[in-house]
Amino acid sequence: TFEIGVGRLIYMVVLNFFIMIGMIFSGTTQASLAWLWVDLIASFKQKESS
């Protein structure tokens, strides 16, 4: 269970890193960033419950 937790943590950090890079290069508005976060959290919870 510890390995799964670490894997999820790394996954989240990497994903956030790419979102941040993409935001910097594309000048993403905060609205679409918020939508991205909602989508990310939703998929994360869905993965957790399955």
N, C-alpha and C positions, 0 to 999 in steps of 0.2 A: 504493500500500500504506500510505503514511503517513496518508492521509485515512481509510482503513478503521480504522486503529489509533486515531486520534483519535475517530472516531465510536463505536467500542466503549467507549473510556474514558468519554466523555460519557454513553453509555447506562448504563454500570455506576454512575456517580456519581449520575445522576438516579434510577435504580432504587433504589439504596441510600438516597437522600434520602427517597423516598416510603415505603420500608419503615420508616425511622426515624420519620417523621411518623406513619404508621399505628400504629406500636408505641406511641408516646407517647399518642395519642388513645384507642387501644383497650385499652391496658395488656396487650399481648400477652405471654404467658409466654415464657421463654427456650427452652422446648422447641419451641414452634411457630416461633420465630425461627430456631432451628437448622435445622428442617425447611425453612424458607423458603430459607435459605442453600444447603442441599444441593440443593434444587430449582433454584435460580438457577445454581449452579455446573454442575449436570448439563446444563441447557439451554444454557449458555454453551459448554461443551465440545462438545456435540452440534452447535451452530452452527459451531464452529470446524472440526470434522472434515468437515462436509458441503461 
